[in-house]
Amino acid sequence: MNSFTMVEFPTSSAVQSAQFLQAVFGWAATPYGPEYLDVDCGSGVSLGFQQDRSEAPAAPLAVIQVGDLDTTRQAVIEAGGTVTVEAFDFPGGRRFHFREPGGNELAAWVPASEG
């Protein structure tokens, strides 16, 4: 099961970004710390807003839920991709970042229960 689940954006204000989307589209936000908010867009897709510049992606970051993180990491490498951020835990799961041969950075993740 591989499915697109979110896009993470850098932002100068996670709160203002989330409030804007709530005002325009009615989407509710869940805070995960003072500088990160997750906005539920429905249909299993969310938008993450990262205000912490040391953790924010340089550009929007597409995040793909996968069935097995280690298998996906190996497939990325075998297909010519480069791991840019090694696997790390976050509230709700574990993920790693990678760059595909065309230069775009993406992330793969698994929910905490699937490790």
C-alpha positions in Angstrom: 0.0 0.0 0.0 1.7 3.2 -1.2 -0.4 6.3 -1.1 0.1 10.1 -1.2 -0.9 11.4 2.1 0.4 14.9 2.6 2.4 17.9 1.4 4.6 19.7 3.9 5.3 23.4 3.4 7.8 25.8 4.9 6.1 28.8 6.4 6.9 32.0 8.4 3.8 31.4 10.5 2.3 27.9 10.9 -0.7 29.4 12.8 -1.5 32.0 10.2 -1.2 29.4 7.4 -3.5 27.0 9.1 -6.0 29.8 10.1 -6.1 31.0 6.4 -7.0 27.5 5.2 -9.6 27.1 7.9 -11.2 30.5 7.0 -11.2 29.7 3.2 -11.9 26.0 3.1 -13.1 25.1 6.6 -10.2 22.7 7.2 -9.3 22.1 10.8 -5.7 22.1 12.1 -3.9 19.9 14.7 -0.9 21.4 16.3 2.2 19.2 16.8 4.3 21.6 18.9 4.5 25.4 18.7 5.9 25.6 15.1 4.1 22.8 13.3 0.5 22.4 12.4 -1.2 19.7 10.3 -4.3 20.7 8.3 -6.7 17.9 7.5 -8.0 18.4 3.9 -10.2 15.3 3.9 -9.9 12.1 1.9 -6.8 11.1 3.9 -4.7 14.1 2.6 -3.2 16.8 4.8 -1.0 19.8 4.6 1.8 20.3 7.1 3.1 23.7 7.9 6.7 23.8 9.4 7.7 27.1 10.9 11.0 25.9 12.3 13.6 26.9 9.6 16.0 24.3 10.8 13.4 21.6 10.0 11.4 23.1 7.2 11.8 21.8 3.7 13.3 24.2 1.1 10.2 23.6 -1.1 6.9 21.8 -0.7 7.6 18.2 0.3 5.3 15.5 -1.0 4.9 12.7 1.6 4.0 9.1 0.6 2.7 6.5 3.1 4.4 3.1 2.5 4.0 -0.4 3.9 7.6 -0.9 4.9 10.1 1.9 5.4 13.3 -0.2 5.0 12.1 -1.9 1.8 11.2 1.5 0.4 14.6 3.0 1.3 16.3 0.2 -0.5 14.1 0.6 -3.5 14.9 4.3 -3.6 18.6 3.6 -3.7 18.3 0.8 -6.2 16.3 3.1 -8.5 19.0 5.8 -8.5 17.6 8.0 -5.7 19.5 9.5 -2.8 18.5 9.5 0.8 18.7 13.1 2.0 17.4 12.6 5.6 17.8 9.3 7.3 14.8 7.8 9.0 13.5 9.6 12.1 10.6 9.3 14.5 7.9 12.0 14.7 4.5 12.2 16.3 2.5 9.6 14.5 5.2 7.6 12.8 8.6 7.4 11.2 9.9 8.7 7.9 12.9 9.4 5.7 13.5 11.9 2.9 15.0 11.2 -0.5 15.7 12.9 -3.8 14.6 11.3 -7.0 17.0 11.5 -10.0 15.2 14.6 -11.4 16.1 16.5 -8.3 12.8 16.6 -6.4 12.8 15.8 -2.7 10.1 13.6 -1.3 9.5 11.6 1.9 8.3 8.1 2.7 6.6 7.3 6.0 4.9 4.6 8.1 2.5 5.1 10.9 3.9 4.5 14.4 2.0 1.2 14.7 3.7 -0.2 11.5 7.3 0.9 12.3 
